[in-house]
Amino acid sequence: MKKLYVGNLSFESNEQELKAWFAAAGFNVDKVTLIRDNYTDRLRGFGFVEITSDEEAERAIQALNGKEFMGRNLTVNEARPRREGGFRREGGGPPRGGRGGGHRNKGPRW
């Protein structure tokens, strides 16, 4: 089984439509997972498609990468393994930002 990354999805798309799009192109899809924002439940514009046969998955990448789906040209390629941990920054820990300092903005200073 091979997992494919599908990017640049329309925020109005859904699992059934994407599966039907793959099927119309001649590919048998086992599972479709679209990624949603944890807080708003809105689609994040990408997802994953699982195809049983490695050869069929490679053909799907070649045939569908850059093709239009719901008005957008999709990116279709082999999914990379999931990273350990929840942060992207090297060294671990949450991303840091801001300038520090102790002054809090309490409104205009007159």
C-alpha positions, 0 to 999 in steps of 0.5 A: 500500500502506498500513501499519496499526498494531494495538495492545493485542494479547494476548501470546498472539496470532500473525500467522496469527490476526490475519490470519484476524481481518482476513479474517473481517471482509472485508479482504485482508491482504498482511503481518502483523508482530507486534513482539517483545522483542529479549531475551525474544522475547515479544510487545510487544502491538502490530504492523503489518498491510499492506493493498494498497488505501488505500481498503480500509485506511481501511475496515479502520480504521473497521470494526475500531478498538475491536473485540475480538480475543482478549479485548482491544479493539484500536487500529487506525489508520494507522501513522506513519513510523518515526523516525530513530535508536533513541532517543525523547529529543529531542536524541539520546543515551540517556535519562538517569536516576538521581541521579549521585554517586560512592557505590556501595551496598555493603550496609548501613552499620553 
